[in-house]
Amino acid sequence: MADKNKKNIDVTVPGKKMERGHLHPLTQAMDKAGDIFQSMGFEVADGPELETEYYNFDALNIPADHPARAMQDTFWLRQNELKSQISNLKNNEKKLLLRTHTSSVQIRYMERNQPPFRIISPGRVFRMEATDATHETQFYQIEGLMVDRKTNLANLKAVIKIFLQRFFDDDNIDIRFRASYFPFVEPGVEVDMKFKDKWLEIAGAGMVHPKILDNMKLDPNEWQGFAFGMSVDRLAMIKHKIDDIRLFYSGDLRFLKQF
């Protein structure tokens, strides 16, 4: 006698397919940027998000009285609670922080390698920001460094222009330099790109400061290089016409499924 409570199953009915996920738009942007720079001969370098004061500030010629060292601009950590987690970090007698840029990766790379070299250092960075449509306490950067005997600003301009044209799939993109100040480069420039007939600030850059080369035991009279840094979030916002950076970190599938 058949069990009346037992449900019949139609084995011929097609099963429900699992919905496939996909990469986050910021991951897609970093992957594309990495592919473009690697096609130009750049190596991808990585480093820790938990950093020492030395790698984040001292080695980059950022003086002790620089505003970035203030408590309101940087996430400083209590060292005593983290000693067991920092055995792999040099100079761990210094104060610890969440890195404010990926320039620290460049210092670590230069300690272990001799020029000539060209690298990019993509990754997450942290700033004590008041969040709004264009600012977040965490975001992603991609920084670049090239050191050789005759590297110059013309090389820098060519590299950034080619990158932006390929990233935005637009051969009409042009760039310009404006003089600016950063402690780790001399001279320093702001990089603007002309995109859809408007000039947009897109990166900070310049020639590596001779003091940094000297810190890395490289003769500034023999070696020179350029460095640049830009926000991956800003690149993705421009590319996809996104007007609020917080959408990247909201976890809202209605937003993420668009990419």
C-alpha positions in Angstrom: 0.0 0.0 0.0 1.4 3.4 -1.0 2.3 5.9 1.6 -0.1 8.9 1.2 2.3 11.3 2.9 5.1 10.5 0.5 5.6 13.1 -2.2 6.1 12.0 -5.8 9.3 13.3 -7.5 9.3 13.8 -11.2 12.9 12.9 -12.1 12.4 14.2 -15.7 12.0 17.8 -14.5 15.2 19.8 -15.2 17.1 20.7 -12.1 17.6 24.3 -10.9 20.9 25.7 -12.0 23.1 27.3 -9.4 23.7 30.9 -10.2 27.3 31.6 -11.0 29.2 34.3 -9.3 31.7 36.7 -10.8 34.6 38.9 -9.9 33.9 42.1 -8.0 34.2 45.2 -10.2 37.3 46.4 -8.3 39.0 43.0 -8.8 38.1 43.2 -12.5 39.7 46.7 -12.6 42.9 45.6 -10.8 43.2 42.5 -13.0 42.8 44.6 -16.2 45.3 47.2 -14.9 47.8 44.4 -14.0 47.5 42.8 -17.5 48.2 46.2 -19.1 51.3 47.0 -17.0 52.6 43.4 -17.4 52.3 43.8 -21.2 54.7 46.8 -20.8 57.2 44.7 -18.8 56.2 45.5 -15.3 56.3 42.9 -12.5 53.6 42.7 -9.9 54.9 43.1 -6.3 53.0 42.5 -3.1 53.5 43.4 0.6 51.7 43.4 4.0 48.8 45.6 4.8 50.0 45.8 8.4 53.1 48.0 8.2 55.8 49.6 10.3 56.4 53.3 10.5 59.8 52.8 8.8 58.4 51.3 5.6 55.3 53.5 5.4 57.0 56.8 6.3 60.7 57.0 7.2 62.1 55.2 4.2 59.9 57.3 1.9 61.3 60.6 3.1 58.1 61.6 4.9 59.2 63.6 7.9 58.0 63.2 11.4 56.0 66.4 11.3 54.1 65.5 8.1 50.3 65.6 8.6 50.0 61.9 7.4 51.6 60.9 10.7 48.9 62.5 12.8 46.4 60.3 14.5 43.5 61.8 12.6 44.9 60.7 9.2 46.3 57.2 9.9 45.2 54.1 11.7 47.9 53.4 14.3 47.9 50.1 16.1 48.7 49.1 19.7 52.0 47.2 19.3 51.9 45.2 22.5 48.8 43.4 21.4 50.3 42.4 18.0 53.8 41.2 18.8 53.0 37.6 18.1 51.7 38.6 14.6 54.6 40.7 13.4 57.5 38.4 13.5 57.8 38.6 9.7 58.1 42.4 9.7 61.4 44.2 10.0 61.9 47.2 12.3 59.0 45.9 14.4 60.3 48.0 17.3 58.7 51.0 15.4 55.1 51.9 15.7 52.6 49.8 13.6 49.9 51.0 11.3 47.6 50.0 8.5 49.4 51.1 5.4 48.3 54.4 3.9 49.7 53.6 0.4 51.4 50.8 -1.4 54.6 52.7 -1.7 55.9 50.6 1.2 55.9 47.6 -1.2 58.3 49.5 -3.4 60.8 50.0 -0.5 60.6 46.3 0.3 61.2 45.4 -3.3 64.2 47.7 -3.6 65.7 46.2 -0.5 65.8 42.7 -2.1 66.5 43.6 -5.8 69.0 45.5 -7.8 68.0 47.8 -10.7 67.1 48.0 -13.5 63.5 47.0 -12.6 59.9 48.1 -13.2 57.1 47.0 -10.8 53.5 47.8 -9.9 52.1 47.3 -6.4 48.3 47.0 -6.3 46.5 46.5 -3.0 44.3 47.8 -0.3 45.2 50.9 1.7 43.6 52.6 4.7 43.0 56.3 5.6 41.1 57.8 8.5 38.7 59.6 6.2 35.2 60.9 6.8 33.3 58.7 4.3 31.2 60.3 1.5 30.6 59.8 -2.2 34.3 60.1 -3.1 36.1 59.1 0.2 36.3 55.8 2.0 38.4 54.5 5.0 39.7 51.8 2.8 40.2 51.7 -1.0 42.5 50.1 -3.5 45.6 51.7 -5.1 47.9 50.7 -7.9 51.4 52.2 -7.7 54.3 51.9 -10.1 58.1 52.2 -9.9 60.7 52.1 -12.7 64.4 52.5 -12.0 67.1 52.5 -14.6 70.1 54.6 -15.6 68.2 57.0 -17.9 64.6 56.8 -16.8 62.9 60.2 -17.2 59.6 62.1 -17.1 59.0 61.4 -20.8 59.0 57.7 -20.1 56.6 58.2 -17.2 54.2 60.2 -19.4 54.3 57.5 -22.1 53.6 54.7 -19.7 50.7 56.4 -18.0 49.2 57.5 -21.3 49.4 54.1 -22.8 47.9 52.6 -19.7 44.9 54.9 -19.6 44.2 54.5 -23.3 44.1 50.7 -22.9 42.2 50.8 -19.6 39.4 53.0 -20.9 39.6 51.6 -24.5 40.0 55.1 -25.9 43.0 56.0 -28.1 42.0 59.7 -27.9 42.8 60.1 -24.2 45.6 62.6 -23.6 47.4 63.5 -20.3 49.1 66.5 -18.9 51.4 67.1 -15.9 51.0 69.8 -13.3 53.7 70.6 -10.8 53.0 69.3 -7.3 54.7 68.3 -4.2 55.2 64.8 -2.7 58.0 64.0 -0.2 59.1 60.9 -2.1 59.5 62.4 -5.5 61.5 65.4 -7.0 60.2 66.9 -9.2 56.6 65.9 -8.4 53.6 66.1 -10.7 49.8 65.7 -10.7 48.6 63.8 -13.7 45.4 64.9 -15.4 43.7 63.0 -18.2 41.5 64.5 -20.9 38.5 62.2 -20.9 35.3 63.1 -22.9 36.6 66.7 -23.3 37.1 67.2 -19.6 40.4 67.2 -17.6 40.3 64.9 -14.6 43.0 64.5 -12.0 43.9 60.8 -12.1 47.3 60.2 -10.4 50.2 61.6 -8.5 53.7 60.9 -9.8 57.3 62.2 -10.3 61.0 61.2 -10.3 62.1 59.2 -7.3 63.7 61.4 -4.7 67.5 61.0 -4.5 67.3 60.5 -0.8 65.1 57.4 -1.2 67.6 55.9 -3.7 70.3 56.7 -1.1 68.3 55.0 1.6 68.2 51.9 -0.5 72.0 52.1 -1.1 71.6 53.1 -4.7 73.8 55.8 -6.1 71.5 58.7 -7.3 74.3 59.7 -9.7 74.1 56.3 -11.4 70.4 55.4 -11.0 67.2 57.3 -11.4 63.5 56.4 -11.7 59.9 57.4 -11.7 57.0 56.5 -9.4 53.3 57.0 -9.7 50.1 56.1 -7.8 46.4 56.1 -8.6 43.2 54.9 -7.1 41.7 51.7 -8.6 38.3 52.8 -7.2 38.5 56.1 -9.0 39.5 54.3 -12.3 36.5 52.0 -11.9 34.1 54.8 -11.0 35.1 56.8 -14.2 35.0 53.7 -16.4 31.5 52.6 -15.2 30.1 56.0 -14.5 29.6 55.2 -10.8 28.9 58.3 -8.6 29.4 56.9 -5.1 32.5 54.9 -4.0 30.6 53.4 -1.1 28.6 51.2 -3.5 31.8 49.1 -4.0 31.7 48.1 -0.3 28.0 47.9 0.3 27.6 44.2 -0.7 24.4 45.1 -2.6 23.9 42.4 -5.2 21.7 44.7 -7.2 24.7 46.9 -7.8 27.3 44.1 -8.2 25.3 42.1 -10.7 25.7 44.9 -13.2 29.4 44.1 -13.8 
